[in-house]
Amino acid sequence: MILYNLTLQRATGITHAVHGNFAGTKQQEIAVSRGKILELLRPDPNTGKVHTLLTVEIFGVIRSMMGFRLTGGSKGLPF
């Protein structure tokens, strides 16, 4: 017998958030975690809305997040 874990509803509450330049386009993005989902958001300065650039579901739970930049790198990384 094989058991498959399936979540029917996505988590809606943001547990962690980190701001930085993650896409390397000289624009500020926000990396947020929602339980086991990691999202990359970009605010639009013209309309004031926030657009989702990327959504990744991981196998596990995100316990903490922090942004960092490698030495000599041009973009930040969420960790």
Contact map, one row per residue, 1 for C-alpha under 8 A:
1110000000000000000000000000000000000000000000000000000000000000000000000000000
1111000000000000000000000000000000000000000000000000000000000000000000000000000
1111100000000000000000000000000000000000000000000000000000000000000000000000000
0111110000000000000000000000000000000000000000000000000000000000000000000000000
0011111000000000000000000000000000000000000000000000000000000000000000000000000
0001111100000000000000000000000000000000000000000000000000000000000000000000000
0000111111000000000000000000000000000000000000000000000000000000000000000000000
0000011111000000000000000000000000000000000000000000000000000000000000000000000
0000001111100000000000000000000000000000000000000000000000000000000000000000000
0000001111110000000000000000000000000000000000000000000000000000000000000000000
0000000011111000000000000000000001101000000000000000000000000000000000000000000
0000000001111100000000000000000001000000000000000000000000000000000000000000000
0000000000111110000000000000000001100000000000000000000000000000000000000000000
0000000000011111100000000000000111100000000000000000000000000000000000000000000
0000000000001111100000000000000111100000000000000000000000000000000000000000000
0000000000000111110000000000000111000000000000000000000000000001100000000000000
0000000000000111111000000000011110000000000000000000000000000000100000000000000
0000000000000001111100000000011100000000000000000000000000000000111000000000010
0000000000000000111110000001111000000000000000000000000000000000001000000000000
0000000000000000011111000001111000000000000000000000000000000000001000000001100
0000000000000000001111111111100000000000000000000000000000000000000000000011100
0000000000000000000111110001100000000000000000000000000000000000000000000011110
0000000000000000000011111110100000000000000000000000000000000000000000000011000
0000000000000000000011111110000000000000000000000000000000000000000000000111000
0000000000000000000010111110000000000000000000000000000000000000000000000000000
0000000000000000000010111111000000000000000000000000000000000000000000000000000
0000000000000000000010111111100000000000000000000000000000000000000000000000000
0000000000000000001111000111110000000000011000000000000000000000000000000000000
0000000000000000001111100011111000000001111000000000000000000000000000000000000
0000000000000000111100000001111100000001110000000000000000000000000000000000000
0000000000000000111100000000111110000111100000000000000000000000000000000000010
0000000000000111110000000000011111000111100000000000000000000000000000000000000
0000000000000111100000000000001111111110000000000000000000000100000000000000000
0000000000111111000000000000000111111110000000000000000000000100000000000000000
0000000000101110000000000000000011111000000000000000000000001100000000000000000
0000000000000000000000000000000011111100000000000000000011111100000000000000000
0000000000100000000000000000000011111110000000000000001111000100000000000000000
0000000000000000000000000000001111011111000000000000001111000000000000000000000
0000000000000000000000000000001111001111100000000001111100000000000000000000000
0000000000000000000000000000111100000111110000000001111000000000000000000000000
0000000000000000000000000000111100000011111000000111110000000000000000000000000
0000000000000000000000000001110000000001111100000111100000000000000000000000000
0000000000000000000000000001100000000000111110011110000000000000000000000000000
0000000000000000000000000000000000000000011111111110000000000000000000000000000
0000000000000000000000000000000000000000001111111000000000000000000000000000000
0000000000000000000000000000000000000000000111110000000000000000000000000000000
0000000000000000000000000000000000000000000111111000000000000000000000000000000
0000000000000000000000000000000000000000001111111100000000000000000000000000000
0000000000000000000000000000000000000000001110111110000000000000000000000000000
0000000000000000000000000000000000000000111100011111000000000000000000000000000
0000000000000000000000000000000000000000111100001111100000000000000000000000000
0000000000000000000000000000000000000011110000000111111000000000000000000000000
0000000000000000000000000000000000000011110000000011111000000000000000000000000
0000000000000000000000000000000000000011100000000001111100000000000000000000000
0000000000000000000000000000000000001111000000000001111110000000000000000000000
0000000000000000000000000000000000001110000000000000011111000000000000000000000
0000000000000000000000000000000000011100000000000000001111100000000000000000000
0000000000000000000000000000000000011100000000000000000111111000000000000000000
0000000000000000000000000000000000010000000000000000000011111000000000000000000
0000000000000000000000000000000000010000000000000000000001111100000000000000000
0000000000000000000000000000000000110000000000000000000001111110000000000000000
0000000000000000000000000000000011111000000000000000000000011111100000000000000
0000000000000000000000000000000000000000000000000000000000001111100000000000000
0000000000000001000000000000000000000000000000000000000000000111110000000000000
0000000000000001110000000000000000000000000000000000000000000111111000000000011
0000000000000000010000000000000000000000000000000000000000000001111100000000011
0000000000000000011100000000000000000000000000000000000000000000111110000001111
0000000000000000000000000000000000000000000000000000000000000000011111000001111
0000000000000000000000000000000000000000000000000000000000000000001111101111100
0000000000000000000000000000000000000000000000000000000000000000000111111001000
0000000000000000000000000000000000000000000000000000000000000000000011111000000
0000000000000000000000000000000000000000000000000000000000000000000001111100000
0000000000000000000000000000000000000000000000000000000000000000000011111111000
0000000000000000000000010000000000000000000000000000000000000000000010011111000
0000000000000000000011110000000000000000000000000000000000000000000010001111100
0000000000000000000111110000000000000000000000000000000000000000001111001111110
0000000000000000000111000000000000000000000000000000000000000000001110000011111
0000000000000000010001000000001000000000000000000000000000000000111100000001111
0000000000000000000000000000000000000000000000000000000000000000111100000000111
